[in-house]
Amino acid sequence: DLHIDSLIDKWRQVERNGLEPDPFVRHLANWLQAHKPAPAPMTLVHGEINNDNLLLGSDGDLSAVDWEFAHIGDPREDIGWYRTVSEGAVPPDLLADDIEGFCARYRAVTGLGADIINPAAIGYFGLLATVGVYSTLVGGPAAVEASPAAPVLAAYMS
């Protein structure tokens, strides 16, 4: 619960640090707080799992690379992030055609129950995962507004 609360708080920080109040972001944070899924055991989370960070070896083994965002967290963070970015930014979404089947296989391998691994929980973590991208989009203009000496990247991001 505390870990999920810390992820929700990132949305609240985005709203506080933006150029102006954002009722949608505040509503989203409140919705996330009110609809938290059942807690999962903490585990190693890749932090940016997507098709660009997966390698399929000639022997059929799958490897994940690019671990700079790795942390201890909720395993659904990776699944939610994957679903979010693979729908548009880094296609294809390999889970889209059978998310129920994926959840069943994930539960069989990990021993986690349907109360923890299910499509609704994965969607929930997809919302949590987008805070980093949204924060960058809001943070660029806020940095430029706060200081004329803001980095060029901040202006470019706005």
SULJO-V879059 format. One record per backbone hydrogen bond with DSSP energy under -0.5 kcal/mol. CO is the residue of the C=O (numbers start at 1). NH is the residue of the N-H. Records with the same first field share a line. If there is no record, write none. Layout:
CO: NH, NH
This chain:
1: 5
2: 6
3: 7
4: 8
5: 9
6: 10
7: 10, 11
8: 11, 12
9: 13
10: 14
11: 15
12: 16
13: 17
14: 18
22: 26
23: 27
24: 28
25: 29
26: 30
27: 31
28: 32
29: 33
30: 34
31: 35
33: 36
41: 75
43: 73
45: 71
50: 53
51: 54
53: 65
55: 57, 63
57: 60
61: 57
63: 55
67: 70
71: 45, 73
73: 43
74: 77
75: 78, 79
76: 80
77: 81
78: 82
79: 83
80: 84
81: 85
82: 86
83: 87
85: 88, 89, 90
90: 51
92: 94
93: 96
95: 98
96: 99
98: 102
99: 103
100: 104
101: 105
102: 106
103: 107
104: 108
105: 109
106: 110
107: 111
113: 116, 117
115: 38
116: 118
118: 122
119: 123
120: 124
121: 125
122: 126
123: 127
124: 128
125: 129
126: 130
128: 131
129: 132
130: 134
131: 135
132: 136
133: 137
134: 138
135: 139
136: 140
137: 141
138: 142
139: 143
140: 144
141: 145
142: 146
143: 147
147: 150
151: 154, 155
152: 156
153: 157
154: 158
